[in-house]
Amino acid sequence: MSYQVTSKTDLYVKETDSRSYLYYGSTHPNHVYSSIVYSQCLRLRRIINCNNRLSLRIDELKTYFYNSEYPKKMVENITNKVKNMERRPPRAANTSNSSILIPSSPTKNKIRVISTYGSDNTLVDIVKLVEPELLATRSFSSSESLTTRSSDSRPNQESGPSGSGDLFSFMKKTGTSLRKKLVKVRHLAVAGENRTVRCNRKNCGTCDLIAEGQVYVINNKNVKPAHGDCRSYNVVYCFMCNHLNCNKNYVGRTVQHLKSRVNEHRSRYYKLLSDPNLKSSIEPDDDSYSLGAHLILDHGCHEREDFNSSYKVFILKNCSPRALEECEHRYIQSLRTIKPFGINSVDPFGLPLLDPP
């Protein structure tokens, strides 16, 4: 088939395709997420030969990345870059991306002068001053890249210093800032250093449960909370019972936001209240109902508000998803939170308490 035939190509997507991508909150380097967005957009650009359809498909793709909580600014920058790429006919001997895709730029025939904003002004001014003289030389005046220039070999002298000539395109990149240097260690500037704090977001049902102390004593062991808030994820957490003469605790893990996991525990408690027969059908190794069963069986709670008033929660450790289960096991064993000394029904590895008091 000749390439000149007005046939249009599109990406075929199976009905069973969930269009789910790597969650942005997972423990991966930042370049992994941008590479995923770029490669998926580049795939669309390579397959689709109609710009209008390409724009539609990329806009659809963006919604799936937003669902995985990718930053909107990052997705927008990458998708706009791919949209501006030109697509040329593939060659029979070479069908790689480099032979099909051409970055399109309004400064295609110009030499780019990239400087750090605010620090290279002197150098940029010098380049602008010599630009008219360079354009008048034989090397640049006869260059094929300057075919759009006027036949007059002498450029307008007034345009040189202003940077509007045909030879250079001046661009500025953002330099480093104090915020960029501090953002990775911002938790060190928080009062009390390593401790769990409230997110203070509107309608957050977990903020009232956050224990913001520096040190807690659990089964005669001093425990320091880890840094984080209600929206932290990939964490091992600890629930403490506030009832008088009850020193029992619960250790759990989650790859979700902490507040989402707290909401799940609360909903399990509500289910036990609404269905008394549910307690008899719970499997012995099902730990998801342990917090609710503890309030009902050990303290006789029967009100929905009792969950928030009975527990405090804090983060024990931030770790990668791969190490979460092992980390939870270590804390359950070291803090002795398995029944009857704690609230946990079972160890994640199915082990009994290895060092009972």
Buried (B, 14 or more C-beta within 10 A) or exposed (E): EEEEEEEEEBBEEEEEEEEEBEBBBBEEEEEEBBEBBBEBBBBBBBBBBBEEBBBBBBEEBBEBBEEBEBBEEBBEEBBEBBBEBEBEEEEEEEEEEEEBBEEEEEEEBBBEBEBEEEEBEEEBEEBBEEBBEBBBEEEBBEBEEBEEBEEEEEBEEEBBEEBBBBBBBBEBEEEEEEEEEEEEEEEEEEEEEBBBBBBEEEEBEBBEBBBBBEEBEBBEEEBEBBBBBBBBBBBBBBBBBEBEEBEBBBBBBBBBBBBBBBBBBBEBBEEBBEEEEBEEEBEEEEBBBBBBBBBBEEBEBEEEEBBBEBBBBBBBBBBEBEBBEEBBBBBBBBBBBBEEBBBBBBBBEEEEBEEEE
